[in-house]
Amino acid sequence: MLRLAWFLLAGALIVSACAEEPDLDLNIQNKQTLTFVFSGRSYASEFEVLQLQKPTPPNKVNPFSFNGETIWKLSTSRPIKGADWPPIAYGEAPRNFAQTVPESGMPPKLAEDKLYVARITGGKDAQTTLFFEMRNGKAVNVSDTLRPSR
């Protein structure tokens, strides 16, 4: 009976560890303005959107190594836990965030013929990347369709 209790306890600990909140997570919502939402237990201090040339075929982007141009970047003066980041509408810097790219004004309008990367970065290599495209005026998460180049 004691073995069964230890086995059940070990199983419960494994399940709770697997259900733990991810380091950092990022998603998109299509409201009136494209909005980025965050979660996670790690701390982050930067968020950026990069523009990439749309590859041909579109699934030949290595999601772990890519080159792009940063078109919009925000930073905080102190790291904030991912789950505590406010939702961020594209082009609108929330209170206590500084826009560093572009230095002033609005970022460029998002176009349908481009591939975009949104990422939040923090310490200890904590980073989450989301690939998206614009389709019929709405952002579509295409992260799952990308495969590493061979």
Secondary structure as UniProt FT lines:
FT   HELIX           2..18
FT   STRAND          25..30
FT   STRAND          34..39
FT   STRAND          43..53
FT   TURN            58..59
FT   TURN            63..64
FT   STRAND          69..81
FT   HELIX           82..84
FT   STRAND          88..89
FT   TURN            90..91
FT   TURN            95..96
FT   STRAND          97..101
FT   TURN            112..113
FT   STRAND          114..122
FT   TURN            124..125
FT   STRAND          127..135
FT   TURN            136..137
FT   STRAND          138..141
FT   HELIX           143..145
//
